[in-house]
Amino acid sequence: MNRYFEWKNKAATVVVASMVLAILGPFGTYNTLSFLPRLLFWLGAVSAVGIPVNCCIYLIGVSGWGLDRPAVVSILSGAFLGSIPGALILALFYFQMNEFEFGWLSFGKMMILVSTISVVIGLSEFKIYEFNRNLPKNNPSQTSSLDCNAFFSRVSPELGRSLVSLSKQDHYLEVVTDKGSEVILLRMADAVAELAAYNGIRVHRSHWVAIDAIVGFERRDSRCFVLLKGGREVPVSRPNVTYVRGLAASVNSGGG
């Protein structure tokens, strides 16, 4: 779910949502403001309201409660909880613009407005995120050998090129393939860069896995692990849990 919160995606969402609200002009803004001031008003309001809403979605998503539930549940729950401070912020925007004759909007109606818009925007963002995530990726067997030669030149030829995982060990890197493992002197960041064309994902600051080596996912106590071919398992950092769990589910359902 970490890519769901990339600032570029959120900035695009703020602009699109503000444009839609500026065109529709809800709650009297259409009649009392020309288009440019109306757009600026909603840009400020959407940006300000989005902060508590997204914070709630994120905190629920990485909590123990959220990790056990689909990401959609985190979005719905976070949008509702975030609507409480969000409604306060929106009310302040209206009260500051006292030259407007909006009439009285109860706090409950403000919450309904904020939570409804937040749910619509949040689910739309998530569907776009899911669509992009599920776009076909390079298959390791189809990856040009030249693309990863810099990395594989560091690995013993007898280990082959079918990677399972990489794990950081101080200044060294444990390289695991379907034929064995060895330790090489290389930074994790450099290895990930050299394997950009390989179908893999960094699931933790200290671990990278090949996607076709994923066979399952487990949560034990407050920690999450991705299960790999050969009986190996590595920890998954909380921001990556939703994505990795989805990959594992796809494999187990026959989609991987």
C-alpha positions in Angstrom: 0.0 0.0 0.0 3.0 2.3 0.2 2.7 3.3 -3.5 -0.9 4.3 -2.8 0.5 7.1 -0.7 3.1 8.5 -3.2 2.9 12.3 -3.1 2.7 12.6 -6.9 -0.5 10.5 -6.9 -2.0 12.5 -4.0 -1.2 15.8 -5.7 -2.9 14.6 -8.9 -5.9 13.6 -6.8 -6.1 17.0 -5.1 -6.1 18.8 -8.5 -8.7 16.5 -10.1 -11.0 16.6 -7.1 -10.7 20.4 -6.8 -11.5 20.8 -10.5 -14.6 18.7 -10.2 -15.8 20.6 -7.1 -15.0 23.9 -8.7 -17.1 23.0 -11.7 -20.0 21.7 -9.7 -19.8 24.5 -7.1 -21.5 22.7 -4.2 -22.9 24.6 -1.1 -23.4 27.9 -2.8 -19.8 28.3 -4.2 -21.2 28.2 -7.7 -23.3 31.3 -7.2 -21.1 33.3 -5.0 -17.6 32.8 -6.6 -16.4 33.0 -10.1 -14.5 30.0 -11.4 -10.9 30.9 -10.5 -11.7 31.9 -6.8 -13.9 28.9 -6.6 -11.1 26.6 -7.8 -8.6 28.2 -5.3 -11.1 27.7 -2.5 -11.6 24.0 -3.2 -7.8 23.5 -3.8 -7.2 24.7 -0.3 -10.1 22.9 1.3 -9.4 19.5 -0.4 -5.7 19.8 0.5 -6.4 20.6 4.1 -9.1 18.0 4.6 -7.0 15.3 2.8 -4.3 15.5 5.5 -6.2 14.0 8.4 -8.2 11.6 6.1 -5.0 10.1 4.6 -3.3 10.0 7.9 -6.2 7.9 9.3 -6.2 5.6 6.3 -2.5 5.1 6.6 -2.4 4.5 10.4 -5.3 2.0 10.2 -3.7 0.3 7.2 -0.4 -0.4 9.0 -2.0 -1.2 12.4 -2.4 -4.7 13.6 -6.2 -4.4 13.0 -5.7 -3.2 9.4 -3.1 -5.8 8.4 -5.7 -8.5 9.0 -8.2 -6.9 6.6 -8.4 -5.9 3.0 -7.0 -2.5 2.1 -10.6 -1.4 1.1 -11.6 -1.8 4.7 -8.8 0.5 5.8 -9.9 3.1 3.3 -13.5 3.0 4.5 -12.6 3.1 8.1 -9.9 5.8 7.7 -12.3 8.0 5.6 -14.9 7.8 8.4 -12.5 8.6 11.2 -10.7 11.3 9.2 -14.1 12.9 8.4 -14.3 14.2 12.1 -11.2 16.5 11.9 -11.8 16.9 8.2 -15.3 18.3 8.9 -13.8 20.7 11.4 -11.3 22.0 8.9 -14.0 22.4 6.2 -16.2 24.2 8.6 -13.4 26.7 9.4 -13.0 27.3 5.6 -16.7 28.2 5.5 -16.6 30.3 8.6 -13.6 32.3 7.4 -15.5 33.2 4.2 -18.3 34.9 6.1 -19.4 36.9 3.1 -20.9 33.7 1.7 -24.5 33.0 2.5 -24.3 29.2 2.8 -26.9 28.8 5.4 -26.3 26.5 8.5 -24.6 23.2 7.8 -24.6 21.0 10.8 -21.5 19.2 11.9 -23.1 15.9 11.1 -23.8 17.0 7.5 -20.2 18.2 7.2 -19.0 14.7 8.3 -21.3 13.0 5.8 -20.0 15.3 3.1 -16.3 14.8 4.0 -16.6 11.0 4.5 -18.6 10.4 1.3 -16.1 12.4 -0.8 -13.2 10.7 0.9 -14.5 7.3 0.3 -15.2 8.0 -3.4 -11.7 9.5 -3.9 -10.0 6.8 -1.8 -11.7 3.9 -3.6 -11.0 5.5 -7.0 -7.3 6.0 -6.1 -7.1 2.4 -4.9 -8.7 1.0 -8.1 -6.2 2.9 -10.2 -3.4 1.7 -7.9 -4.6 -1.9 -8.3 -4.9 -1.6 -12.0 -1.3 -0.2 -12.4 0.0 -2.8 -10.0 -1.6 -5.7 -12.0 -0.2 -4.5 -15.4 1.9 -7.2 -17.0 5.5 -7.1 -15.8 8.7 -8.5 -17.2 9.0 -12.2 -16.7 12.5 -13.1 -15.5 12.7 -15.8 -18.2 12.0 -13.1 -20.8 14.4 -10.5 -19.4 17.4 -9.8 -21.6 20.5 -11.3 -20.0 22.3 -8.0 -20.8 19.9 -6.1 -18.6 21.2 -7.9 -15.4 24.8 -8.8 -16.5 26.3 -6.3 -14.1 24.7 -8.1 -11.2 25.2 -11.7 -12.3 28.9 -11.1 -13.1 29.3 -10.9 -9.4 27.7 -14.2 -8.7 29.2 -17.7 -9.2 28.0 -19.1 -12.6 27.0 -22.4 -11.0 24.3 -20.6 -9.0 22.5 -19.8 -12.3 20.2 -16.8 -12.8 16.9 -17.9 -11.3 16.9 -15.7 -8.2 14.9 -16.4 -5.0 16.0 -13.6 -2.7 18.7 -11.1 -1.6 19.4 -10.3 2.0 21.6 -7.6 3.5 24.3 -8.7 5.9 26.3 -5.7 7.1 28.2 -4.6 3.9 27.6 -7.9 2.2 24.6 -9.4 0.4 23.4 -13.0 0.6 22.3 -14.1 -2.9 19.9 -17.0 -3.0 19.0 -18.8 -6.2 17.2 -22.1 -6.9 20.6 -23.8 -7.0 22.1 -22.4 -3.8 23.4 -19.3 -2.1 26.5 -17.3 -1.6 27.6 -14.0 0.0 29.0 -11.1 -2.1 30.3 -7.7 -1.4 27.6 -5.3 -2.7 25.2 -2.8 -1.3 21.5 -3.6 -1.4 20.7 -0.3 -3.2 23.2 -1.1 -5.9 21.9 -4.7 -6.3 18.3 -3.5 -6.6 19.4 -0.9 -9.3 21.3 -3.5 -11.3 18.2 -5.8 -11.1 15.7 -3.2 -12.2 14.8 -5.3 -15.2 14.3 -8.4 -13.1 10.7 -9.2 -11.9 11.3 -8.6 -8.2 10.4 -6.4 -5.3 12.2 -5.0 -2.2 9.9 -6.1 0.6 12.0 -4.8 3.4 15.0 -2.4 3.7 17.2 -5.6 4.1 15.4 -8.0 1.8 14.5 -8.3 -1.9 12.6 -11.2 -3.4 11.9 -12.5 -6.9 8.2 -12.4 -7.5 8.1 -15.8 -9.2 9.7 -17.3 -6.0 6.8 -16.2 -3.8 4.7 -19.1 -2.5 2.8 -17.7 0.4 2.4 -15.1 3.1 2.1 -15.4 6.9 1.5 -13.1 9.8 2.9 -14.2 13.2 2.1 -11.9 16.2 2.9 -8.4 14.9 5.3 -9.5 12.1 4.6 -10.4 8.5 6.7 -12.8 6.3 6.7 -13.7 2.7 7.2 -17.4 2.0 9.6 -18.4 -0.8 10.5 -21.5 -2.8 12.8 -23.9 -1.0 11.3 -23.2 2.4 12.9 -19.8 2.8 11.0 -16.8 4.4 11.9 -13.2 4.8 10.2 -10.4 6.8 8.0 -7.8 5.1 7.9 -4.2 6.2 4.5 -2.8 7.1 4.2 -0.4 4.2 4.7 -3.4 1.8 2.3 -5.8 3.5 -0.8 -5.2 1.4 1.0 -5.4 -1.9 3.0 -8.6 -1.0 0.0 -10.3 0.5 -1.8 -9.6 -2.7 1.0 -11.1 -4.7 1.0 -14.2 -2.5 -2.8 -14.5 -2.8 -2.5 -14.2 -6.6 0.0 -17.1 -6.7 -2.1 -19.3 -4.4 -5.2 -18.7 -6.6 -3.4 -19.6 -9.7 -2.8 -16.1 -11.0 1.0 -16.1 -10.6 
